[in-house]
Amino acid sequence: MNDPYSYSKEELLALVGRMQETANQVYGIMFVNNMGGEVHAFIEFCGVLNKYIDLCRIAAEQGIDFTAANVHSGIALPIEAHHMIYLAEKLECIFAPFLRGNPQVAECLKRALFGEPAGPVP
């Protein structure tokens, strides 16, 4: 494991396991603190986190090193429409009221997601 971006398939799957254990701990803390009952949108982040872990697991199973998959590297995780539908449901629950109430903010987010400058919107 000298090069951080050249993990074996087995190492990647082990890393996914550690990621899942961490996410389970986060969910446990949220559950104990009644975050789902008191601030529902907050616990939706656990769904986003777990979907990300699912995508990393799929990549690892395909032998794809997911550890550098992000906007900075340009490396993408394998993803299908149903994954995005799930993520959209989670993000809608968390952010839609803010975005629907402020079209300028929504436009900034859209620009940022598609690699355009996210500065002020006319």
C-alpha positions in Angstrom: 0.0 0.0 0.0 2.8 2.5 -0.8 0.9 4.4 -3.4 -2.4 5.6 -1.8 -4.2 5.2 -5.1 -3.2 1.6 -6.0 -5.1 -0.5 -3.6 -5.8 -4.1 -4.5 -9.5 -5.3 -4.8 -9.2 -7.0 -1.4 -7.8 -3.8 0.2 -10.6 -1.7 -1.4 -13.3 -4.1 -0.1 -11.7 -4.0 3.4 -11.8 -0.2 3.3 -15.4 -0.3 2.3 -16.1 -2.4 5.3 -14.4 0.1 7.5 -16.4 2.9 5.9 -19.6 1.0 6.6 -18.6 0.4 10.2 -18.0 4.1 10.6 -21.4 5.0 9.0 -23.1 2.6 11.3 -21.5 4.3 14.3 -22.7 7.7 13.0 -26.2 6.4 12.5 -26.1 4.9 16.0 -25.1 8.2 17.5 -27.9 10.0 15.6 -30.4 7.3 16.7 -29.4 7.6 20.3 -29.7 11.3 20.1 -33.1 11.1 18.5 -32.0 13.2 15.5 -34.5 11.4 13.2 -37.3 12.4 15.5 -36.3 15.9 16.2 -34.5 17.0 13.0 -35.6 14.6 10.3 -33.6 16.1 7.4 -30.4 15.8 9.4 -30.6 12.0 9.6 -31.1 11.9 5.8 -27.4 12.5 5.5 -27.0 8.9 6.8 -28.8 7.8 3.6 -26.5 9.9 1.4 -23.4 8.5 3.3 -24.6 4.9 2.9 -25.4 5.3 -0.8 -21.9 6.6 -1.3 -20.6 3.5 0.5 -22.7 1.4 -1.8 -21.2 3.0 -4.9 -17.7 2.5 -3.5 -18.5 -1.1 -2.8 -19.7 -1.6 -6.4 -16.5 0.1 -7.7 -14.3 -2.1 -5.5 -16.1 -5.3 -6.6 -15.3 -4.2 -10.2 -11.7 -3.6 -9.2 -12.0 0.2 -9.6 -10.0 2.2 -7.0 -12.6 4.6 -5.7 -10.3 6.3 -3.2 -9.5 9.2 -5.6 -13.0 9.4 -7.3 -14.0 13.0 -6.9 -14.2 16.3 -8.8 -10.6 17.1 -8.3 -9.3 13.9 -10.0 -12.1 13.6 -12.6 -12.4 9.9 -11.6 -16.0 8.8 -11.5 -17.7 6.0 -9.6 -19.9 3.6 -11.6 -23.4 4.9 -11.1 -26.8 4.1 -12.5 -30.0 6.1 -12.7 -31.6 4.3 -9.7 -28.7 5.4 -7.5 -29.2 9.0 -8.5 -32.9 8.8 -7.9 -32.2 7.6 -4.4 -29.7 10.4 -3.8 -32.0 13.0 -5.2 -34.8 11.9 -2.8 -32.4 12.3 0.1 -31.1 15.7 -1.1 -34.6 16.9 -1.9 -35.7 16.2 1.7 -32.7 18.1 3.1 -32.4 21.0 0.7 -35.5 21.4 -1.6 -37.4 23.8 0.7 -34.4 26.2 0.7 -33.8 25.8 -3.1 -37.4 26.2 -4.1 -37.7 29.3 -2.0 -34.6 31.0 -3.5 -34.1 30.5 -7.2 -30.8 32.3 -7.1 -29.4 29.9 -4.6 -30.8 27.0 -6.7 -29.1 28.3 -9.8 -25.7 28.6 -7.9 -26.0 25.0 -6.9 -26.8 23.9 -10.4 -23.8 25.8 -11.8 -21.5 24.3 -9.2 -22.7 20.8 -9.9 -22.0 21.2 -13.6 -18.6 22.8 -13.2 -19.7 26.4 -14.0 -18.8 29.4 -12.0 -21.2 29.5 -9.0 -20.9 33.3 -8.6 -23.8 35.7 -8.4 -26.8 35.0 -10.6 -28.2 38.0 -12.5 
